[in-house]
Amino acid sequence: MPNRLAHETSPYLLQHADNPVDWWPWSADAFEEARRRGVPVLLSVGYSSCHWCHVMAHESFEDPATAALLNDHFVAVKVDREERPDVDAVYMEAVQAATGQGGWPMTVFLTPDAEPFYFGTYFPPEPRHGMPSFGQILEGVRSAWADRRDEVGEVAGRIVADLAGRSLSASLPADRRPPRAGELHTALMGLTREFDAAHGGFGGAPKFPPPMVLEFLLRHHARTASAGALEMVQATCAAMARGGIYDQLGGGFARYAVDATWTVPHFEKMLYDNALLCRTYAHLWRSTGSEAARRTAVETADFLVRELRTDQGGFASALDADSDDGTGRHTEGAYYVWTPGQLRAVLGKEDAEFAAAHFGVTEEGTFEEGASVLQLPDTEGLVDAERVASVRQRLLAAREERPRPGRDDKVVACWNGLAIAALAETGAYFDRPDLIQAATDAADLLVRVHMDGQARLHRTSRDGTPGANSGVLEDYADVAEGFLTLASVTGEGVWVEFAGLLLDTVLLQFTTEDGALYDTAADAEALIRRPQDPTDNATPSGWTAAAGALLSYAALTGSSRHRDAAERALGIVTALAGRAPRFIGWGLAVAEAALDGPREVAVVGPPDDPATAALHHAALLGTAPGAVVATGAPGSDEVPLLQDRPLVDGQPAAYVCRHFTCERPTTDPAELTARLQG
């Protein structure tokens, strides 16, 4: 019989709707039930494409004996971390503080007042590698709750008091200023020390793509001409695009590599990774003209539209790592890996040998059971491009016949904002109006379904119906960033207006007087702590994303209120630039923009005039850090940056400004390009 999750819209929660566990969604009713029964709460947090979440579900939550123990002695609450990042953040902070590590599934035991007292992540069904079984954990917590409840309450109270005492305001510099050039150079030196010169990227295994850090390095190179900054970007992007983390047949990136060499990925594909990396490779092409970067950006954009676009025009959250391997078993990577025999079955002997050499498929394999993850060799020399294209096409067609990974089709506002920005720019750079249209369709969905009349956002939607969860800071910030980018590409000032409405909500609901930001709105559901984290994780933090959107909006409108808020928010980057540059990359990128101005480019001319289009294209291709672009007909007042910008001798013209103080206008795209180099 289905449990209470059967009425939810989250694909992750629905995966657990038929469990014998009597799951509750996160709600006041669940905690009231725990109080009524006098039992603790088991909080289990995961997401639909999480491999180990599926493993623990199969091993424990589908097991009748385990379910009976849970149902008798606990109230079990299941949370989709992608729907409720605030709940996830608060309890993950507790898990990491207590255990020194975190991850999903996250397993936390709470009092009926939602205070945590015991933590973990994945627990196996029987003791393994020094780890207790999940059943032992349940028995231990049940016994402690029954026999030592006062002690449990004291532990929970100390944990909550410790969390409540963590405020970031003290970390802000006294003058709340953005980083200066010297501090950004110090951040560069810190990244240089952590750079993996052999394989690209930063740190060791597991290795995650670092798009926010790469954006900082590209902007730093544009401002300073630092060869080292650009070399780190080029080496990392080349290694990732050649590696198994990149889908060599269908485009798009997996979540991370389990090794330091980018060879074997954790195969789930996330919208946010691919949106961010699409933009990174497009910006690398903009800086260097690299054909490999262009190909990777376009293939990733095509993957987003082909695999993740929903019927309503938004973008789905993720594709699973697991799929049916053809025998009825769900195994990780089954959809993506190949054996030599499988190549021969599709391509024939000669082309299979060619493909095996080109993609690194061996009898020993690079993955499990002799299978290989496709990757490209790091070799120089001629490649038969036509033959490679033929092989790829036939392998991709054969792969389409395999059982596909599951898709989490909920639309998350902030990740769609990232996708809008990436697709709009990629479409503009490479003359792909279809990609710009896909970005516009997603933006329309966000306005139509996710925004209400008070400029408040629903975090998620599914099948065109908004979810019940309110947007958090990253939703407002990333959607505003997407809208501002779309405005720059399309010249439609309405997107600047929508961004302004969202950013006013940021100032009203998320920002403190001293310039700090919280991840949840002032009127949001109160948790044991109001989450607040300025550091990047898989995506830009809401804090630094808001700083970037506020800065761009101020550059387009001349608003000193938004500029001041951006600069105060960047104070945390000043505090962290030298200590943790890998985890504040987007903040460093925004700081580069603030240090450069950012430059403001107004392109004025009839929209259908080829000369206007040429100037507009040159403006979009400028590498000046964080430059903003507005384009419109003479006399347009949709965007303040365009106001009082006349034509020059009757010709379309471009104005390059800082703080609304402009150089003489130019009618020459080549001159504009020169002015917008870093």
C-alpha positions as CSV (number, residue, x, y, z in Angstrom):
1,M,0.0,0.0,0.0
2,P,1.5,3.4,-0.9
3,N,2.7,5.6,1.9
4,R,2.2,9.4,2.3
5,L,4.8,10.1,-0.3
6,A,2.3,9.0,-3.0
7,H,0.8,12.5,-2.9
8,E,4.1,14.3,-3.5
9,T,5.4,15.7,-6.8
10,S,9.1,15.1,-6.3
11,P,10.4,12.2,-8.4
12,Y,12.7,11.3,-5.6
13,L,10.0,11.1,-3.0
14,L,7.8,9.2,-5.5
15,Q,10.5,6.6,-5.8
16,H,9.9,5.8,-2.1
17,A,6.1,5.9,-2.2
18,D,5.8,2.1,-2.4
19,N,8.3,1.4,0.4
20,P,7.0,-0.6,3.4
21,V,8.5,2.3,5.4
22,D,5.6,4.6,6.5
23,W,7.4,7.7,5.2
24,W,6.2,11.3,5.9
25,P,7.2,14.3,3.8
26,W,8.9,17.1,5.8
27,S,6.0,18.8,7.6
28,A,4.9,20.1,10.9
29,D,2.5,17.2,11.0
30,A,5.4,14.7,11.0
31,F,7.0,16.2,14.1
32,E,3.6,16.5,15.8
33,E,3.2,12.8,15.2
34,A,6.6,12.1,16.8
35,R,5.6,14.2,19.9
36,R,2.3,12.4,20.2
37,R,4.0,9.0,20.0
38,G,7.0,10.0,22.1
39,V,9.5,8.7,19.5
40,P,12.5,10.2,17.6
41,V,12.5,11.2,13.9
42,L,14.6,9.5,11.3
43,L,15.4,12.2,8.6
44,S,16.6,10.7,5.4
45,V,17.8,13.1,2.7
46,G,18.7,12.3,-0.9
47,Y,17.9,13.0,-4.5
48,S,16.6,11.0,-7.5
49,S,19.9,10.5,-9.3
50,C,22.0,9.6,-6.2
51,H,23.5,6.1,-6.7
52,W,24.0,5.4,-3.0
53,C,20.5,6.6,-2.2
54,H,19.2,4.0,-4.5
55,V,21.5,1.3,-2.9
56,M,20.3,2.1,0.6
57,A,16.7,2.2,-0.5
58,H,17.0,-1.3,-2.1
59,E,18.9,-2.7,0.9
60,S,17.1,-1.2,3.8
61,F,13.9,0.8,3.0
62,E,12.5,-1.9,0.8
63,D,13.2,-4.6,3.4
64,P,10.1,-5.5,5.5
65,A,12.0,-6.2,8.7
66,T,13.9,-2.9,8.6
67,A,10.7,-1.1,7.7
68,A,8.8,-2.7,10.7
69,L,11.6,-1.5,13.1
70,L,11.4,2.0,11.7
71,N,7.6,2.2,11.7
72,D,7.4,0.9,15.3
73,H,10.0,3.1,16.9
74,F,10.4,6.2,14.7
75,V,8.6,8.7,12.5
76,A,10.4,8.4,9.2
77,V,10.7,11.7,7.2
78,K,12.0,11.7,3.6
79,V,13.4,14.9,2.0
80,D,14.4,15.6,-1.6
81,R,17.5,17.9,-1.1
82,E,16.9,19.5,-4.4
83,E,13.4,20.6,-3.3
84,R,14.5,21.6,0.2
85,P,18.1,22.8,0.1
86,D,17.5,24.7,3.3
87,V,16.7,21.5,5.3
88,D,19.6,19.8,3.6
89,A,22.0,22.6,4.4
90,V,21.1,22.9,8.1
91,Y,21.5,19.2,8.9
92,M,24.4,18.6,6.6
93,E,26.3,21.3,8.5
94,A,25.6,19.3,11.7
95,V,26.7,16.1,10.0
96,Q,29.9,17.6,8.8
97,A,30.6,19.2,12.2
98,A,30.1,15.9,14.0
99,T,31.7,13.5,11.6
100,G,34.1,15.5,9.5
101,Q,32.4,14.4,6.3
102,G,29.1,14.4,4.6
103,G,27.2,13.1,1.6
104,W,24.0,11.5,0.4
105,P,22.0,9.7,1.5
106,M,22.1,11.7,4.7
107,T,20.8,10.0,7.7
108,V,20.0,12.1,10.8
109,F,18.1,11.3,14.0
110,L,16.1,14.1,15.5
111,T,14.1,14.9,18.6
112,P,10.4,15.8,18.0
113,D,11.6,19.4,18.1
114,A,13.8,18.8,15.0
115,E,17.0,18.9,17.0
116,P,19.7,16.5,15.7
117,F,21.5,14.1,18.0
118,Y,23.0,11.3,15.8
119,F,24.3,11.5,12.3
120,G,25.5,9.5,9.3
121,T,25.2,9.0,5.6
122,Y,24.9,5.6,3.9
123,F,24.6,2.6,6.3
124,P,24.9,-1.0,4.9
125,P,22.4,-3.7,5.7
126,E,25.0,-5.7,7.6
127,P,28.3,-4.6,9.3
128,R,30.9,-3.8,6.7
129,H,34.5,-2.4,6.7
130,G,34.1,-1.3,10.3
131,M,30.8,0.4,9.7
132,P,27.7,-0.7,11.7
133,S,24.6,-2.0,9.9
134,F,21.6,0.2,9.5
135,G,19.7,-2.2,11.8
136,Q,22.3,-1.8,14.5
137,I,22.1,2.0,14.2
138,L,18.3,1.8,14.6
139,E,18.5,-0.5,17.6
140,G,21.2,1.7,19.2
141,V,19.2,4.9,18.7
142,R,16.0,3.3,19.9
143,S,17.7,2.0,23.1
144,A,19.3,5.4,23.8
145,W,16.0,7.2,23.3
146,A,14.3,4.7,25.7
147,D,16.9,4.5,28.4
148,R,19.0,7.8,28.2
149,R,16.6,10.4,26.9
150,D,17.9,13.2,29.1
151,E,21.4,12.5,27.8
152,V,20.1,12.6,24.2
153,G,18.3,15.9,24.9
154,E,21.5,17.4,26.2
155,V,23.5,16.3,23.2
156,A,20.8,17.8,20.8
157,G,20.7,21.0,22.8
158,R,24.5,21.5,22.6
159,I,24.5,20.8,18.8
160,V,21.7,23.3,18.2
161,A,23.4,25.9,20.4
162,D,26.7,25.4,18.4
163,L,24.9,25.8,15.1
164,A,23.0,28.8,16.2
165,G,26.3,30.5,17.3
166,R,27.8,30.3,13.8
167,S,27.4,33.7,12.1
168,L,29.4,34.9,9.1
169,S,29.0,38.6,9.8
170,A,32.2,38.5,11.9
171,S,34.1,37.2,8.8
172,L,33.3,40.3,6.8
173,P,36.0,43.1,6.7
174,A,35.2,46.1,8.7
175,D,34.8,48.3,5.6
176,R,32.7,45.6,3.8
177,R,34.9,46.1,0.6
178,P,35.4,43.8,-2.4
179,P,38.9,42.2,-2.9
180,R,41.6,44.4,-4.3
181,A,44.1,43.3,-7.0
182,G,46.6,42.0,-4.5
183,E,44.0,39.7,-2.8
184,L,42.9,38.3,-6.2
185,H,46.6,37.6,-7.0
186,T,46.9,35.8,-3.7
187,A,43.9,33.7,-4.6
188,L,45.6,32.8,-7.9
189,M,48.7,31.7,-6.1
190,G,46.6,29.5,-3.8
191,L,45.0,27.8,-6.8
192,T,48.3,27.3,-8.5
193,R,49.5,25.4,-5.4
194,E,46.5,23.1,-5.6
195,F,46.5,22.6,-9.4
196,D,47.1,19.1,-10.7
197,A,49.7,19.8,-13.4
198,A,49.6,16.2,-14.6
199,H,45.8,15.8,-15.1
200,G,44.3,19.2,-14.8
201,G,41.8,20.3,-12.2
202,F,42.4,20.8,-8.5
203,G,43.0,18.3,-5.8
204,G,42.9,14.5,-6.1
205,A,40.3,11.8,-6.3
206,P,37.3,12.1,-6.4
207,K,37.7,15.0,-8.8
208,F,34.9,17.5,-9.5
209,P,34.7,19.9,-12.5
210,P,35.6,23.4,-11.2
211,P,33.6,25.7,-13.5
212,M,33.4,28.6,-11.0
213,V,37.1,28.6,-10.4
214,L,37.7,28.4,-14.2
215,E,35.5,31.4,-14.7
216,F,37.6,33.4,-12.2
217,L,40.8,32.3,-13.9
218,L,39.5,33.4,-17.3
219,R,38.5,36.8,-16.0
220,H,41.8,37.1,-14.1
221,H,43.7,36.4,-17.4
222,A,41.6,38.9,-19.2
223,R,42.4,41.6,-16.7
224,T,46.0,40.8,-16.0
225,A,47.2,38.8,-19.0
226,S,48.4,36.1,-16.6
227,A,49.6,33.2,-18.7
228,G,49.4,30.8,-15.7
229,A,45.7,31.5,-15.1
230,L,44.9,30.7,-18.7
231,E,47.1,27.6,-18.8
232,M,45.2,26.1,-15.8
233,V,41.9,26.7,-17.6
234,Q,43.1,25.2,-20.9
235,A,44.7,22.1,-19.3
236,T,41.7,21.4,-17.2
237,C,39.1,21.9,-20.0
238,A,41.2,19.8,-22.4
239,A,41.6,16.9,-19.9
240,M,37.9,16.9,-18.9
241,A,36.7,17.0,-22.5
242,R,39.0,14.1,-23.4
243,G,38.2,12.1,-20.3
244,G,35.5,9.6,-19.4
245,I,33.7,12.3,-17.4
246,Y,32.6,13.7,-20.8
247,D,30.1,11.7,-22.8
248,Q,32.1,11.2,-26.0
249,L,29.0,10.1,-28.0
250,G,26.2,12.2,-26.8
251,G,27.9,15.2,-25.2
252,G,27.5,16.5,-21.7
253,F,29.4,15.9,-18.5
254,A,28.9,13.4,-15.6
255,R,28.8,14.6,-12.1
256,Y,32.5,13.9,-11.2
257,A,35.3,11.4,-11.7
258,V,36.0,8.8,-9.1
259,D,39.7,9.0,-9.9
260,A,42.2,11.9,-10.4
261,T,42.6,11.4,-14.1
262,W,38.9,12.1,-15.2
263,T,38.7,8.5,-16.5
264,V,35.8,6.8,-14.7
265,P,32.9,9.1,-13.8
266,H,30.1,8.8,-11.4
267,F,27.6,8.6,-14.3
268,E,24.7,10.8,-13.1
269,K,24.3,13.9,-15.3
270,M,23.1,17.0,-13.6
271,L,21.6,20.1,-15.2
272,Y,23.7,22.5,-13.2
273,D,27.0,20.9,-14.1
274,N,26.3,21.0,-17.7
275,A,24.9,24.5,-17.7
276,L,28.0,25.8,-15.9
277,L,30.4,23.8,-18.0
278,C,28.7,24.8,-21.3
279,R,29.3,28.4,-20.4
280,T,32.9,27.8,-19.3
281,Y,33.8,26.2,-22.6
282,A,32.0,28.9,-24.5
283,H,34.0,31.5,-22.6
284,L,37.2,29.6,-23.2
285,W,36.5,29.7,-26.9
286,R,35.8,33.4,-26.6
287,S,39.2,34.0,-25.1
288,T,41.3,31.7,-27.3
289,G,39.3,30.6,-30.4
290,S,39.9,26.9,-29.4
291,E,38.0,24.6,-31.7
292,A,37.9,21.9,-29.1
293,A,36.3,24.3,-26.6
294,R,33.7,25.4,-29.3
295,R,32.8,21.7,-30.0
296,T,32.4,20.9,-26.3
297,A,30.3,24.0,-25.6
298,V,28.0,23.3,-28.6
299,E,27.7,19.5,-27.9
300,T,26.9,20.2,-24.2
301,A,24.3,22.8,-25.2
302,D,22.8,20.3,-27.6
303,F,22.8,17.6,-24.8
304,L,20.9,20.0,-22.6
305,V,18.2,20.6,-25.1
306,R,17.9,17.1,-26.4
307,E,18.0,15.2,-23.1
308,L,16.8,17.6,-20.4
309,R,14.3,19.9,-22.0
310,T,10.7,19.4,-20.7
311,D,7.5,19.6,-22.7
312,Q,6.8,23.0,-20.9
313,G,10.1,24.5,-22.1
314,G,12.1,24.2,-18.9
315,F,15.0,21.9,-18.1
316,A,14.8,18.7,-16.0
317,S,17.1,18.3,-13.1
318,A,19.1,15.1,-13.8
319,L,19.7,11.8,-15.5
320,D,20.4,8.8,-13.2
321,A,23.7,7.1,-13.0
322,D,22.0,3.7,-13.1
323,S,20.0,1.9,-15.8
324,D,19.0,-1.6,-16.7
325,D,22.1,-3.5,-18.0
326,G,20.0,-5.7,-20.2
327,T,19.6,-8.5,-17.7
328,G,17.0,-6.7,-15.5
329,R,19.7,-5.4,-13.0
330,H,20.0,-1.7,-12.5
331,T,23.7,-1.0,-12.5
332,E,25.8,2.2,-12.6
333,G,27.0,3.2,-16.0
334,A,25.3,0.5,-18.0
335,Y,24.0,2.9,-20.6
336,Y,27.4,4.4,-21.3
337,V,30.2,1.8,-21.2
338,W,31.4,-0.5,-24.0
339,T,33.3,-3.8,-24.4
340,P,35.3,-4.7,-27.5
341,G,32.6,-7.3,-28.3
342,Q,29.9,-4.7,-28.2
343,L,31.8,-2.5,-30.6
344,R,32.2,-5.4,-33.0
345,A,28.5,-6.1,-32.9
346,V,27.7,-2.6,-33.9
347,L,30.6,-1.6,-36.2
348,G,32.1,-4.8,-37.6
349,K,35.7,-5.9,-37.1
350,E,37.7,-3.1,-38.8
351,D,35.7,-0.1,-37.5
352,A,35.5,-1.7,-34.1
353,E,39.3,-1.9,-33.9
354,F,39.5,1.7,-35.1
355,A,36.9,2.8,-32.5
356,A,38.6,0.8,-29.7
357,A,41.9,2.6,-30.4
358,H,40.3,6.0,-30.7
359,F,38.1,5.7,-27.6
360,G,40.4,3.7,-25.4
361,V,38.3,0.5,-25.2
362,T,40.4,-2.5,-24.1
363,E,39.8,-6.1,-23.2
364,E,40.7,-5.4,-19.6
365,G,38.4,-2.3,-19.5
366,T,38.5,0.8,-17.4
367,F,35.3,0.1,-15.5
368,E,33.6,-3.0,-14.1
369,E,33.4,-6.4,-15.7
370,G,35.8,-5.6,-18.5
371,A,33.8,-2.6,-19.8
372,S,35.4,0.7,-20.8
373,V,34.4,4.3,-20.4
374,L,34.9,6.0,-23.7
375,Q,37.6,8.7,-23.7
376,L,39.9,10.4,-26.2
377,P,43.7,9.8,-26.4
378,D,46.0,12.6,-25.4
379,T,47.9,12.4,-28.6
380,E,48.9,14.6,-31.5
381,G,48.5,13.7,-35.1
382,L,45.9,13.4,-37.8
383,V,42.6,11.9,-37.1
384,D,40.2,10.6,-39.8
385,A,37.4,13.0,-38.7
386,E,34.9,11.6,-41.2
387,R,35.4,8.0,-39.9
388,V,35.2,9.2,-36.3
389,A,32.0,10.9,-37.0
390,S,30.5,7.8,-38.7
391,V,31.6,5.6,-35.8
392,R,30.1,8.0,-33.2
393,Q,26.9,8.2,-35.1
394,R,26.5,4.4,-35.3
395,L,27.4,3.9,-31.6
396,L,25.1,6.6,-30.5
397,A,22.2,5.1,-32.5
398,A,23.0,1.7,-31.0
399,R,23.1,3.2,-27.5
400,E,19.7,4.7,-28.0
401,E,18.4,1.2,-28.1
402,R,19.6,0.4,-24.6
403,P,17.4,0.9,-21.6
404,R,17.7,4.6,-20.7
405,P,18.6,6.1,-17.3
406,G,15.8,7.6,-15.4
407,R,15.2,11.3,-15.6
408,D,14.3,13.6,-12.7
409,D,11.9,15.9,-14.6
410,K,11.3,18.5,-11.9
411,V,12.3,22.0,-13.0
412,V,14.5,23.8,-10.4
413,A,14.5,27.5,-10.7
414,C,18.1,28.3,-10.0
415,W,19.5,25.6,-12.3
416,N,17.2,26.8,-15.1
417,G,18.6,30.2,-14.6
418,L,22.1,28.8,-15.1
419,A,20.9,27.0,-18.3
420,I,19.3,30.2,-19.6
421,A,22.6,32.1,-19.3
422,A,24.6,29.3,-20.9
423,L,22.3,28.6,-23.8
424,A,21.7,32.3,-24.6
425,E,25.5,33.0,-24.8
426,T,26.3,29.8,-26.7
427,G,23.6,30.5,-29.1
428,A,24.8,34.1,-29.6
429,Y,28.5,33.1,-30.0
430,F,27.9,30.4,-32.6
431,D,24.9,31.6,-34.5
432,R,22.5,29.1,-33.0
433,P,19.2,31.0,-32.7
434,D,17.6,27.7,-31.7
435,L,19.6,27.7,-28.5
436,I,18.6,31.3,-27.8
437,Q,15.0,30.3,-28.3
438,A,15.4,27.4,-25.9
439,A,16.8,29.9,-23.3
440,T,13.8,32.2,-23.9
441,D,11.3,29.4,-23.6
442,A,12.8,28.4,-20.2
443,A,12.7,32.0,-19.0
444,D,9.1,32.3,-20.1
445,L,8.3,29.2,-18.0
446,L,10.0,30.7,-15.0
447,V,8.0,33.9,-15.2
448,R,4.7,32.1,-16.0
449,V,4.9,29.2,-13.5
450,H,7.6,30.0,-10.9
451,M,7.0,33.8,-10.3
452,D,4.0,35.1,-8.4
453,G,2.6,38.7,-8.4
454,Q,4.8,39.7,-5.6
455,A,8.1,38.8,-7.3
456,R,8.4,35.7,-5.2
457,L,9.7,32.4,-6.7
458,H,8.6,28.8,-6.3
459,R,11.7,26.7,-6.3
460,T,10.4,23.9,-8.3
461,S,7.7,22.9,-10.8
462,R,6.7,19.7,-12.5
463,D,4.5,19.3,-15.6
464,G,3.9,23.0,-15.5
465,T,2.6,23.0,-12.0
466,P,4.5,24.9,-9.3
467,G,5.7,23.1,-6.2
468,A,4.9,24.1,-2.7
469,N,8.5,25.0,-1.8
470,S,9.6,28.7,-1.8
471,G,12.7,29.8,-3.6
472,V,15.9,30.2,-1.7
473,L,18.6,32.8,-2.4
474,E,20.3,30.9,-5.2
475,D,17.0,30.7,-7.0
476,Y,16.6,34.5,-7.0
477,A,20.2,35.1,-7.9
478,D,20.7,32.6,-10.6
479,V,17.3,33.3,-12.3
480,A,18.2,37.0,-12.2
481,E,21.6,36.2,-13.8
482,G,19.9,34.2,-16.5
483,F,17.4,37.0,-17.2
484,L,20.2,39.6,-17.4
485,T,22.2,37.4,-19.8
486,L,19.2,36.8,-21.9
487,A,18.5,40.6,-22.1
488,S,22.1,41.2,-23.3
489,V,21.7,38.6,-26.0
490,T,18.2,39.4,-27.2
491,G,18.0,43.1,-26.5
492,E,14.6,42.6,-24.8
493,G,14.7,45.0,-21.8
494,V,11.8,43.2,-20.1
495,W,14.2,40.6,-18.8
496,V,16.1,43.4,-17.0
497,E,12.8,44.4,-15.4
498,F,12.1,40.9,-14.2
499,A,15.6,40.6,-12.9
500,G,15.2,43.9,-11.0
501,L,12.0,42.6,-9.3
502,L,13.8,39.4,-8.1
503,L,16.8,41.4,-6.9
504,D,14.6,43.8,-4.9
505,T,13.3,40.7,-3.2
506,V,16.9,39.7,-2.5
507,L,17.6,43.1,-0.8
508,L,14.3,42.9,1.1
509,Q,14.2,39.3,2.3
510,F,17.7,37.9,2.2
511,T,20.2,40.7,3.0
512,T,21.2,42.1,6.4
513,E,22.2,45.7,7.1
514,D,25.9,44.7,7.3
515,G,25.9,43.2,3.8
516,A,25.6,39.5,4.8
517,L,23.1,37.3,3.1
518,Y,21.1,34.3,4.2
519,D,20.1,31.4,2.1
520,T,16.4,31.6,3.1
521,A,14.0,34.5,3.2
522,A,13.2,36.4,6.4
523,D,9.7,35.1,6.2
524,A,10.6,31.5,5.3
525,E,9.9,28.5,7.5
526,A,12.0,28.7,10.7
527,L,14.5,25.8,11.1
528,I,16.9,25.1,13.9
529,R,19.3,27.6,12.2
530,R,18.8,30.0,9.3
531,P,21.2,28.6,6.7
532,Q,24.0,30.9,5.5
533,D,26.8,29.7,3.3
534,P,28.9,31.9,0.9
535,T,31.1,29.1,-0.4
536,D,30.6,27.3,-3.7
537,N,29.6,23.7,-3.8
538,A,28.4,22.1,-7.1
539,T,27.0,25.5,-8.0
540,P,27.8,29.2,-7.1
541,S,26.6,30.0,-3.6
542,G,23.5,32.0,-3.4
543,W,25.5,34.7,-1.7
544,T,28.1,35.2,-4.4
545,A,25.6,34.6,-7.2
546,A,23.5,37.4,-5.8
547,A,26.6,39.7,-5.6
548,G,27.2,39.0,-9.3
549,A,23.6,39.6,-10.4
550,L,23.4,42.8,-8.3
551,L,26.6,44.1,-9.8
552,S,25.4,43.4,-13.4
553,Y,22.0,45.0,-12.7
554,A,23.7,48.1,-11.3
555,A,25.9,48.3,-14.4
556,L,22.8,48.2,-16.7
557,T,20.7,50.6,-14.6
558,G,23.1,52.9,-12.7
559,S,21.5,51.8,-9.4
560,S,23.8,52.8,-6.6
561,R,21.7,50.8,-4.2
562,H,22.3,47.5,-6.0
563,R,26.0,48.4,-6.6
564,D,26.5,49.1,-2.8
565,A,24.8,45.8,-1.9
566,A,27.0,43.9,-4.4
567,E,30.2,45.4,-2.9
568,R,29.1,44.7,0.7
569,A,28.3,41.1,-0.3
570,L,31.8,40.8,-1.8
571,G,33.3,41.5,1.6
572,I,33.2,37.7,2.3
573,V,35.3,37.1,-0.8
574,T,37.9,39.4,0.7
575,A,37.9,37.3,3.8
576,L,38.1,34.0,2.0
577,A,40.2,34.7,-1.1
578,G,43.5,33.8,0.4
579,R,42.2,30.9,2.6
580,A,39.9,28.9,0.4
581,P,40.0,30.1,-3.2
582,R,38.8,26.7,-4.6
583,F,35.5,27.2,-2.7
584,I,34.8,30.8,-3.5
585,G,35.5,30.8,-7.2
586,W,32.3,32.5,-8.3
587,G,32.9,35.2,-5.7
588,L,36.4,35.7,-7.1
589,A,35.0,36.0,-10.6
590,V,32.5,38.6,-9.5
591,A,35.3,40.5,-7.7
592,E,37.2,40.6,-11.0
593,A,34.2,42.2,-12.6
594,A,33.9,44.7,-9.9
595,L,37.6,45.6,-10.1
596,D,37.3,46.1,-13.9
597,G,34.2,48.2,-13.6
598,P,32.5,46.1,-14.9
599,R,32.5,47.7,-18.4
600,E,29.1,48.7,-19.7
601,V,28.4,48.4,-23.4
602,A,25.5,50.2,-25.0
603,V,24.9,49.3,-28.7
604,V,22.4,51.7,-30.4
605,G,21.0,51.1,-33.8
606,P,18.0,49.8,-35.8
607,P,17.5,46.1,-34.7
608,D,17.4,44.9,-38.3
609,D,20.5,46.8,-39.4
610,P,23.5,44.4,-40.1
611,A,25.8,47.1,-38.7
612,T,23.9,47.0,-35.4
613,A,24.2,43.2,-35.4
614,A,27.9,43.3,-36.0
615,L,28.5,45.7,-33.1
616,H,26.2,43.7,-30.9
617,H,28.1,40.5,-31.7
618,A,31.5,42.2,-31.1
619,A,30.2,43.4,-27.7
620,L,29.0,40.0,-26.6
621,L,32.4,38.5,-27.6
622,G,34.3,41.0,-25.4
623,T,36.4,39.4,-22.7
624,A,36.4,42.3,-20.3
625,P,35.5,40.6,-16.9
626,G,31.8,40.6,-16.3
627,A,31.0,43.2,-19.0
628,V,27.3,43.9,-19.5
629,V,25.7,44.6,-22.9
630,A,22.5,46.4,-23.7
631,T,21.2,46.9,-27.3
632,G,18.3,48.8,-28.6
633,A,16.9,51.2,-31.2
634,P,17.8,54.9,-31.0
635,G,15.8,56.6,-28.3
636,S,15.1,53.3,-26.4
637,D,14.6,53.7,-22.7
638,E,13.9,50.1,-21.8
639,V,17.4,49.8,-20.1
640,P,18.8,53.0,-18.5
641,L,22.3,52.3,-20.1
642,L,20.7,53.0,-23.5
643,Q,19.2,56.3,-22.6
644,D,20.6,59.4,-24.4
645,R,22.9,57.4,-26.6
646,P,22.5,58.8,-30.2
647,L,23.6,57.3,-33.5
648,V,27.0,58.6,-34.8
649,D,26.6,60.3,-38.2
650,G,23.4,58.3,-38.7
651,Q,25.3,55.0,-38.1
652,P,24.8,52.4,-35.4
653,A,27.2,53.0,-32.6
654,A,28.6,51.3,-29.4
655,Y,29.4,53.1,-26.2
656,V,31.9,51.6,-23.7
657,C,31.4,53.0,-20.2
658,R,32.4,52.5,-16.6
659,H,30.0,53.7,-13.9
660,F,28.0,55.3,-16.8
661,T,31.0,57.5,-17.8
662,C,31.7,56.6,-21.4
663,E,34.5,56.8,-23.9
664,R,33.8,58.3,-27.3
665,P,31.4,56.0,-29.3
666,T,32.6,53.8,-32.1
667,T,30.9,52.5,-35.2
668,D,33.7,50.0,-35.9
669,P,33.2,46.4,-34.6
670,A,37.0,45.8,-34.7
671,E,37.7,48.9,-32.6
672,L,35.0,47.8,-30.2
673,T,36.6,44.3,-29.9
674,A,39.9,46.0,-29.1
675,R,38.3,48.1,-26.4
676,L,36.7,45.1,-24.7
677,Q,39.8,43.0,-24.3
678,G,40.7,42.5,-20.7
